[in-house]
Amino acid sequence: MKITVVESLRDALRLRVEGRLTGRWVEELRGTCYLQALSEGIRLTLDLADVSFVDTAGIELLKELKNRSVTLLSPSPFVSEQLNA
């Protein structure tokens, strides 16, 4: 998995997530989100267009982030379905 800062403003951050969101990468993404934005109250957007697979733990993290008002851009149809289940 790869996480890239796409846009960084004083009050907003956009990250691109690429690859497979599984195993240890779930905690890596969680840590990055909290370190980069959520602990500071910065508006966070995750671009998920290049995520090829998300396991159960990854779906739970994305649901948690969504509940914390993180914007999830371009998730695959499968991920979208799992987030709304």
BELWOVEN-V753830 format. One record per residue. N is the residue number from 1. RES is the residue in one small letter. SS is DSSP state (~ for helix, > for strand, _ for the rest). D_FIRST is the distance of its C-alpha to the first C-alpha in Angstrom with 2 decimals. Layout:
BEGIN
n->N res->RES ss->SS d_first->D_FIRST
n->N res->RES ss->SS d_first->D_FIRST
END
This chain:
BEGIN
n->1 res->m ss->_ d_first->0.00
n->2 res->k ss->> d_first->3.78
n->3 res->i ss->> d_first->6.82
n->4 res->t ss->> d_first->10.11
n->5 res->v ss->> d_first->13.62
n->6 res->v ss->> d_first->15.49
n->7 res->e ss->> d_first->18.71
n->8 res->s ss->> d_first->20.23
n->9 res->l ss->_ d_first->23.75
n->10 res->r ss->_ d_first->26.03
n->11 res->d ss->_ d_first->25.56
n->12 res->a ss->> d_first->22.35
n->13 res->l ss->> d_first->18.69
n->14 res->r ss->> d_first->16.31
n->15 res->l ss->> d_first->12.53
n->16 res->r ss->> d_first->10.37
n->17 res->v ss->> d_first->7.13
n->18 res->e ss->> d_first->5.50
n->19 res->g ss->> d_first->4.50
n->20 res->r ss->> d_first->5.53
n->21 res->l ss->> d_first->6.61
n->22 res->t ss->_ d_first->8.61
n->23 res->g ss->_ d_first->10.48
n->24 res->r ss->~ d_first->9.86
n->25 res->w ss->~ d_first->6.67
n->26 res->v ss->~ d_first->9.45
n->27 res->e ss->~ d_first->11.55
n->28 res->e ss->~ d_first->9.27
n->29 res->l ss->~ d_first->9.17
n->30 res->r ss->~ d_first->12.82
n->31 res->g ss->~ d_first->13.78
n->32 res->t ss->~ d_first->12.50
n->33 res->c ss->~ d_first->14.37
n->34 res->y ss->~ d_first->17.40
n->35 res->l ss->~ d_first->17.56
n->36 res->q ss->~ d_first->17.18
n->37 res->a ss->_ d_first->19.23
n->38 res->l ss->~ d_first->20.44
n->39 res->s ss->~ d_first->22.49
n->40 res->e ss->~ d_first->24.20
n->41 res->g ss->_ d_first->24.94
n->42 res->i ss->_ d_first->23.05
n->43 res->r ss->> d_first->22.30
n->44 res->l ss->> d_first->18.57
n->45 res->t ss->> d_first->17.04
n->46 res->l ss->> d_first->13.54
n->47 res->d ss->> d_first->13.09
n->48 res->l ss->> d_first->11.37
n->49 res->a ss->> d_first->12.81
n->50 res->d ss->> d_first->9.83
n->51 res->v ss->> d_first->8.28
n->52 res->s ss->> d_first->9.59
n->53 res->f ss->> d_first->10.14
n->54 res->v ss->> d_first->10.76
n->55 res->d ss->_ d_first->12.82
n->56 res->t ss->~ d_first->15.90
n->57 res->a ss->~ d_first->14.59
n->58 res->g ss->~ d_first->11.96
n->59 res->i ss->~ d_first->14.98
n->60 res->e ss->~ d_first->17.11
n->61 res->l ss->~ d_first->14.96
n->62 res->l ss->~ d_first->14.97
n->63 res->k ss->~ d_first->18.70
n->64 res->e ss->~ d_first->19.29
n->65 res->l ss->~ d_first->17.80
n->66 res->k ss->~ d_first->19.82
n->67 res->n ss->~ d_first->22.85
n->68 res->r ss->_ d_first->22.42
n->69 res->s ss->_ d_first->22.81
n->70 res->v ss->_ d_first->19.27
n->71 res->t ss->> d_first->19.21
n->72 res->l ss->> d_first->16.63
n->73 res->l ss->> d_first->16.86
n->74 res->s ss->_ d_first->16.66
n->75 res->p ss->_ d_first->15.18
n->76 res->s ss->_ d_first->15.91
n->77 res->p ss->~ d_first->19.36
n->78 res->f ss->~ d_first->18.18
n->79 res->v ss->~ d_first->16.09
n->80 res->s ss->~ d_first->19.11
n->81 res->e ss->~ d_first->21.46
n->82 res->q ss->~ d_first->19.77
n->83 res->l ss->~ d_first->19.76
n->84 res->n ss->_ d_first->23.42
n->85 res->a ss->_ d_first->24.49
END
